[in-house]
Amino acid sequence: MTRLFGTDGVRGEANGLLTADLALRLSQAAAVVLGHRRTPAGKRPVAVLARDPRVSGEFLSAAVEAGLASSGVDVYDAGVLPTPAAAFLVADFGADFGVMISASHNPAPDNGIKFLGAGGHKLDDAVEDEIEVQIGQPPLLPTGSDVGRVQRFSDAEDRYVVHLLQSLSGVRLEGLKIVLDCAHGAASGCSPEAFAAAGAEIVVIGAEPDGLNINDGYGSTHLNRLQETVVSHGAHMGIAHDGDADRCLAVDHTGALVDGDQIMGVLALALKEVGALKDNTLAVTVMSNLGLKLGMAAAGIELVETAVGDRYVLEAMRAGGYSLGGEQSGHLIFADYATTGDGLLTGLQLAARVAATGRPLRLLAEEAMTRLPQVLINVRGVDKAKVKTHHAVQEAVNAAETRLGEHGRVLLRPSGTEPVVRVMVEAPTADLAHAESQVLADVVKAELAL
C-alpha cells in the first residue's frame, strides 16, 4: 500500500486525491493521535487551523473543522495565514496541534493538509504512520457537550506580526525601499503589514488573491515581475514569497537573484558576528552550492549537510542545537524564532542586515559567497536504484571529480517519486559544468536504461 503522507503532509489535486471525505477522515484520525492520546485525561484537545487562499481550501478547511470538532477537539480557525504563522500560533497559543491547508508553491488546482505537533513542530514519520493506521479505525463520535467547538482565532495575524517585529531586536528599516511579491498567496496581508510596521517603504505586487491565481506568474518561482519592479522603482531590494510563505528569495537593486544559499551566507555571517551562530555551524542540504561551503569555510563557519528536504535540515538542527539552516530554494529556519521555514522572518532579517550595515544586498551577497555555475540534468527512464552501486556510473563520477578537483562538485541523486536520476555538476565555469554534466548524463542513460 502506498504511503498517504509524502515529504510534506498529504498533497495532491483537490477533489482528485484530496477530497473532502479524505480531509474529514484524516482529521478524525489526527484528533485521536495528536489530540486525545497526547493530552491529559479530562482536557479537551485544542487545534489551530489555517490555510492559504486557494479556492479548494474553503471546502477542505470546512471538512477538517468537521472532522476535528466531531471528534471532540476545539478548533481555532485562523483563516488565511502563512504556514509559519500556523506553526508559531500552535506554540504561542499552547494548542495541542495544528493543521495547515496548503500546497505551497504548487499551482491552484493542488492542495495539501499538513499537521503540526505540539510546539508547532512537523511530525516525524512514526507519528504520521500512526495517523494512517488510525484512519482505518472507527472515529470518535462524542455527543452533547463533549463535541468540539469551532471559533474564529480573531487576533491570529496580529500575534504573528508582533512576533516577526520582535525578532528584529529594535533594528528599523527606515530608508529602505523594498518590493514585496506575495505570490497572490498567504502572505498577501501580513507581509506588507510587517515590513511597513518595521519602517520600510514598500511596493507590493502579487497580493490580490482570488483563490485561483496563487503562484500564477508571481512569487518565488516566477521572479521576472519582481526583478522588473525593483529596477523600475529604484528599490534597494525585493523579496519573493511562495504560496504559503515558508520560503523567501530576494533580488538586489540591479534585479539580480539572491538565492537561498546566498541569503543563508549573509545571515550566517551576521549571526556569527554577534556570537549567535551556535557552534559556528550552518545546516544545509547536499544541493547547496559549493560556493557556499567555500565562502563559509573562509569565514570559519562549518556546514552540516543533510538529504534534500527541509524536514532533514530541521532534524539536523534539532539534533545539534544549531541556530540556522535551510535550502537553496529559500526555505530558511531560524531556530531562535521559528520551528519551520519562514519566508517573512527571512525577508525581514535580510532587510535588517542591509539596514544595520548600510551596505547594499549585492555587496553582502558577494562577500558571503561566490556562487559556482551549477547545472542539473534529469535523466528519465532509468533504474534509479542502481545509481549508487553501478560500476561504470561510479567510475564516471570518480573521473569527473578528479577533473574538477576541489573547485567543483558532482552529485547523482535518485528521484523520490519517479524513474529519474538527477545529475548535478558545479564547476568554476558554466561551460565546464555543462560539459561534465552531459558526460555523466549520457553514462547514466546508457548504463541504467530500463
N, C-alpha and C positions, 0 to 999 in steps of 0.2 A: 504493500500500500504506500502511495506517495505521501510524503510528509506534508501536512497542510501549511505549517509555518515555514516561511522562507528565511532569508537572511535578515529581513526587517519586517516581521509580522506576517500577516496574511494579506496578499496583494494579488489583484487581478482585475479583469474588466468588470465593472459594476453591472449587475444583472446577468453576467456571464458566470464566472467562478464565484464572484462575490455577490450573493443575493441577500435580500432582507432576511430570509429564513436562516441562512448561514450566520449572518450577523447576530440574529436572535439566539441561536444555539451556542455560538461562541461566547456570547455574553453570559448566558446562563451557566456555562461551564466555568468561565472566569470568576463568576460570583462565588462559586464553591471553592475553587483552587486559591484564588487571590484574596477572597473575602472571608468566608466562614471558616475555612481551615486555618487561617492565619490571624484571626482576630480573637481576643479573649471571649470566653463564654459570656453571653448576655449583652455583648456590644454589637450594635448593628454596623455592618461594614459601610464605609463611605468611599465613593469613587468620584473622580473628576473626569469629565468628558469634554473633549474639544475636537474641532475639525478644521480642515481647510475649506475654501469657498466653493469647491466643485459641486455641481448640482446634485450628484448622487449622494453627497454627504448628508443631504437633508433627510432622505428616507433611511439611510444607513444609521444615522445618529438616532432616529426615532426607534429603529429596531434594537439598537444597543440599549437605549434607555428602557425599553420594554423588557428586554431580557434581564437587565440588572435589577430593575425595580420589582419585577415579578418574582425575583429570587431573593428578595429581602435586603437589597442594597440601596442606600440613599445615594442619589445621583446629583452632583452639582454640575450643571451644564454651562460651560464657559463660552460656548458659541465658537465663532471663527477666531482662532488664535494659532500661532506657530507651534510646532511640535515642542521646541524647547520651553515654551511658555507652559505647556501642559505638564512637562516634567517638573518644572520649577514649582508649579501650583500644587502638585501632589505632595511635595516636601513641605512647602510653606504652609499649606492648609492642614497638614497632618493627615491626609487621606490615606486609606489603606492601599489603594492602587489607582491607576488612571487608564484612560482609553483615548487614543488619538486616531482619528479617521482621516487618512491622507494617503496619497500615492506619490508624495514628494515631488520630484522633477518629472514624473510621467505625465502624459497628456490627459486631457479632461475625461475621456471615457473610462480610464482606470481609477481604481480607488484601493484603499487598504485599511486594515484595522491593526493597530499596534497597541499592545498592552504594556503598561509601566508598573513596576512593583513599588512597594513602599519606599519612600525617599526619592521617587522619580527615576529609578534605575531601570534599564532594559532588562528583560527576563533572560535567564540563561536557557539553554536547550532543554534541560531536565524539567524546568517549570512549564515551558511550552508543551512538552510531551505530556505532562500531567493534564493540561487543559484539553489536549487532543483526546486523551483517554476518557476524560470526563464528558466530552460531547456525546459519547455513546451510552451514557448513563441517564436515568430519568432525572429531569430537572427538579430543583427545589421549587415547591409551589406553596409558600406560606399564604395564609388568609388573614382577613381582618386587619388589625393594627400591625401585623408582622410584615406586611408588604412594604417595599421601599417607597420613598418619596422622591420626586423629581422637582428640582428648583433651579432657577437661574443663578449662576455664580456672578453676582452683579458687579463686583469690583475686581474681577479677574485680570482684565487688561491693565488697570491702574497698578495692581500689585506687581505685575511683571515689569512694567515700565520703570517703576520706582527701583526695583531690583537692578535693572540694567544701569540706571543712572548712578546707583550706589557703587557699582563696580568701577566707575571712573575715578574714584577716590579724590574727587574735587577738581580734576582736570576739566577744563571747559573748552568748547570747540569754537568759540568766537573767532572770527577772522577766516574761517574755513568755509568755502562754498563746495557743497557735496551733492552729487546727483545720486538719487536712490532709485533703483529698479526693483520693484516688488513682485515682478512676475505675475501680476494680477492674482496674487496668492494670499496666503495667510498673514503676511507681513504688511499688507496694504494699509492697515490702520495704525499699528503700533510702531512700525519702523520710522515713518515720518514724525510721529509724536515724540519718540525717544531722541532722535537726532536734533529736532528743533528745540526740545527741552534742554538738551546739552549745549545749546548755543550756536549750532551750525546754521548757516544759510543753506536751505535745501531746495533742490529742484527734483520733483518727483515724477517718475514715469512708471508705467505698468502697475498702476494702483487703482484700477477701475474693474474689479472682478464682477463678472456677470454669471458665474457658475460654469461657463463653457470655455472661457479664454485663458484659463490658468496655464502658465508656461508656454503660451502660444506666441512665439516671436519676441518674448521678453524673458528676463531672468537670467540666471547663471548659465543656462545652456544656449542662450541667444544674446550675445554681448554687443552686437553691432549697434543697436539703438543707444545703448548706454555709452559706448565709445563716441558715437557721433554727438550725443548730447553734452558730454563732458567738454569736448573740444568747442562746440558751438556756443556754449555758455561760459567758457573760460573758467571752468570749475577746477578746484585743486585736485579732486579725485572723484571716483564713482564707486558705488557699492551695489553689487547684484546679489539678490537672494534667489533661492529656488522656491517652488510652490509652497512648501511647509516651513521655509525659512530656517532650516537647520544647517544650511551652507552659506558661504559668503565667498564670492570672488570680487576682485577690485580692478579698477583701471586707474592709471596715473593721469596727470594733467595733459599728457600728449595723446591719451586714448589707448596706450599700450596695456596689455593684460598684465595683471599681477595675480598669479595663481596661488593655490593653497600652499604650495611649498614655499613660495616667497613670503607669503603672509606669515607662515609659521616661523620662518627665519627671522623676519623683522621682530616679531613678538617674543621669540625665544631670547634674542639679544636684549630686548627691553626688560624682560623678567630677570635675566642674568645680571643686568646692570644694577638692579636693586636687591639682589640676593633672593629672589622669589622663584627661581627655576630649580626645583628640587633635584639635588644630585647633579646639577648642570646637565640634565638629560632631557631629550625630546623624543617622544614616541611617534613613529611614523610607520607607514606600510612599505612593503617591498617595491611599490610603484613610485615612491617618491624619487625625484630626480637626484642623480649622483651629485649634481652641483650643490644640492642642499647639504649632503653629507660632507663634502669638501669644505663648504663655507662654514659649517658649524664646527668642524674639526679645527679650522684655523682660529676659531673664537674660543676653543676649549670646551665645546659642547659635544656630548656624545649622543648618538642615535640608538634607540632600541627599535628594531624592525619587527613588524608583525605581518601576518597574512592580510590580504586585501579585505577591507570592511571595517567600518567604524566600531563594530562590536569587539573586534580583536584589539583595536587600539585601546578601547576602554578597559578591556581585560588586562592588558599590559600596564596601563596607567594605575589601575587599582592594585595590581599585584606589587608594583614597585613604588607606589605612592607618588608618582610623577605628577607634575602640575600642568603640563601642556603636551598635547598630542594632536594628531589629525591626519588628514589625507590631502593629496594633491587636488582633489575635487573642491576643496574649500570647506570640508567638514572638520572644524576645529573644536577641541574640547578643552575648556579651562576648568580644571578640577577644583579650583578655589571658589568658583562661582556656579558651576553647572554640572549636571550628571550626563549630559549628552551634547552633541554638537549644537551650536547656537550661532546662526548667521548674524543676528542683530548684535549680540555680545561681541563677536569677532569684528564686525564692522566698526563698532564704537571704539573698541580697543585699538584698532589700527588707526582710526582718525585721531584718537587721543595721543598716539605716538607721534603722529605728524605734528599735532598742535604743541606737544610738550617739547619737541626737539626744534621746531621751526624749520624743519628740513622737508623738502618735497618727497612724496612717496616714491618717486622713481629713484632717487638717490638712496633712500633707505633700503629699497629692494636690491639695488645693485651692491650695496655694502654687505647685505646678508648673504648673497649667493650669486653665482653666475650660472644661469640655467643652461645645461648642456642640451644640444639638439636631441630630441627623443622621437623615435619612430616606432609605431605599433602596427603590426600586421596580424589580422585574424585569419588563420588558416583553417578552412572549413572542410568537413567531410573526412576527418582523420580520427584515428584511435587515440584519443587524448590520454587514455590510461597508461600508455606506453612512453609518454614523452620524457619521463624522468629516468627510464631504465633502458631505452633502446640504444644500443652501442653506437650506431652510426650517427644518431642525433646528438648524443653526448660528445662524440668526437668532434662534430662540427661546432658545438658550443665551446668546447675547450680551445679549438683553433681560433675561433673568433675572439675569445677572451684574451688569448695570447697576443693576437694582433692589436687589440685595443689597449692592452696594458692597464695601468692604474687610472687612466683618464677616460675609460669607457666602461660600459656595463652591458651584460646580456641577461635577459630573463625570459624563460619559456614557462608559460603558465596555462594549465588546462582550464577551460571554462567550467563553471559550476553547473551550468544548465543546458548546454548544447555541445555537439561534437566539434568543438573548436579548440585550437591551441593558439594562444596569444603570444606572439613573438615580439619582444620589446628590446630595442637596442638604443643605447645612449653613446654618443661619441663626440669628440671635440668639434667636428664639423657635420653639417646636415648631410652632405654628400656621402661621407663615410658611414653615418648612421643608416642612411637609405641602402647603401650597398651591402653592408653587413646583415641588415635585417632581411633583405631579399634573398641573400645566400642561404640564411638559416630557414626562411620560409619555404624555399624550394626543397631543402633537405627534408623538412618535416612533411611536406606534401608528398614527396616521393617515397619516403620510408614508412609513413604511418597511414597511407591511404586506405580507406575502408573498402 
